[in-house]
Amino acid sequence: MILKHIYLFPELDDYGKEITYSFKEQSRSICNFLERKIKDLKYSSEGFRAVCFVGKKHPSKDVFVNSSNVLNIDVYIDENRYKITSIDYLNSYFIEIIKSGLSKCGDILPITEITSALHEFENSGYVNEWVHKKRFFKKQNITCSLVCNHSIEDFQLSLKIMRADDIIFNEVILITPPDELSYHYKFKDILINNSEVIVTTKLHSEPDNIFFRLKIN
């Protein structure tokens, strides 16, 4: 199986709703970054498609693959430390937690590559940004890009339109909570119809398949 997904979250029964739900959202930025890095690896795993670092107050030393093809790794989450850590320093704590889980895994996971990705994320200032789509339209002589930024606080989608070296448009066109479930279906492609740039969605029926329109000169 190919490893595709990484999750970090507290066990609801151990930590309660107040911490679990906010922690889940805030940790998606770092996990999404790691997922994009391991995607290029096409890592062939031993019977699992996803890894879950599950916060427990009394974590087990063992790791196991469950019936849903998920590798479960118990990690300790310090509830008080999480509560008093400012949002600017949470990613550093998330890295610490993930590394504690990796230390249990031996050669089950691509430890070197995941650790390298964690260093890259840290050295970038915890920026998780990528270009979802980039298209050049010859007739209009414009280049359009959809740029994603998934931070610990939110997800933002920007549309950037260039004509040669001139910026025609560069604005955020979508803001959602920092969770892929909130945004993954809301944008797909960039089309052009006469003088109108169109951002489509992953939905199929009109008008839901159009997310954004912009007239250009």
Secondary structure, DSSP 4 states (H G I P E B T S, - for coil): -B--EEEEEE-HHHHHHHHHHHHHHHTHHHHHHHHHHHHHHT-B-SS-SEEEEEEESS--S-EEE-TTSEEEEEEE--HHHHHHS-GGGHHHHHHHHHHHHHTT-TTSS-HHHHHHHHHHHHHTTS--EEEEEEEEETTTTEEEEEEEEE-SS-EEEEEEEEETTEEEEEEEEEEE-SSHHHHTTS---EEEETTEEEEE-S--STTTTEEEEEE--
